[in-house]
Amino acid sequence: MPVIWEIDFYSRPVLDEADKKVWEVLVCESPLTVDRPLESLFRYSEFCSGTEINSVRLRTALEKAVSQAPQPPDKIRFFRQAMNNMITKACNDMGIPAVLSRRTLVLNQWLQERSHTIYPAMPGYQAGLSPSINFAPTPPQRLPDALMGDKWQFVTLPAADFGDMTEWSIAFGEAFPLSLVDLAPETPVPGLLIYSSRALPLAAWMSGLELAVLKAEFESPARLLLETGISDRWSLALLTNGDRQTEARNFEATKEQAGGVHFLGIQDRPGGETFAGFWLLQAIDPA
C-alpha cells in the first residue's frame, strides 16, 4: 500500500518579536483504510520564521520529516492553492509528486485542534489572523462517454458496516477510520452506487483523481456532481424528475447528519459482491 502524506505550509495566527507572522510546516499521514488507528499515523510539525518562506526552507523541513518517518511518502497532498508553486517545487525537488486535494481529512482535523489548543497558548497569539479558505467551483465537466455508468442508485449503510471494509473485494478505492468523525454505529451513511459494464476502467480512471465530495445541485439543470481536486467538478447524472430530486435531497440531509461522511461505489451489476471501486468520502469545511 502506498504512503501518502498531507501537508500544510502557511502562516499561523501568531506574531514573533518583530511583529511578523509565524509560519508552520505540518505533515501527517493519510490513513487510507478504515482499520488504521489514528494514533499510529506519522505526524511532524515545525515552526518557521516569516523571513525564510521559500521552497528551499520547506524542502529542508520535509527532508527532516522523511528522516524521522517509518517510510517516505509516495505522494503528498495539500489543499492551499495559494501555495501551489512553492509546495510543488519543494516536493518535485525531492522526487515526490504533490497534488492539490481536499482529501486532507486528518490534516484538517489537526489544524482545528491546534487552532484551539496550541496557537492560543503561544506568545504573540492574535485571534482572527487565520484567513478563511474558499474553494471556488468550476463549471462541471462531462464524464468521457466511455466512462458513463449504465445505472445508478442512492443507498445507505449503517456506520457499523464499514468496520469490515478491509475484507470487501475492492479493486480501486480509499477509506479512513470513522473514529475520525466519531459516528455512532447505527448512524446511516449515504452513498451512490454506479453500475457499468465498464466498471473496472471507470474505477481506474476515478482512482487517478483526488476524489473529494459527491454533491447534488438543484439549480437548473438539477444534477449529481462529483467534486475532485480543489475545484474540479464532474457531472455524473441529471436529476430529471421529482423522485430523483427527492432522493438527492434525502442524500444531502443524511450526509449532513453523518458529519459529511458518504461513499461512492462502482460495480458491474446490481447485487454484485465485488466492487471495481469504493471510496469513503467526507464533505468538510477547510480549517
Summary of the structure (lengths in Angstrom):
residues: 287
radius of gyration: 20.0
end to end distance: 27.9
largest distance: 64.1
contacts: 885
relative contact order: 0.16
helix: 30%
strand: 33%
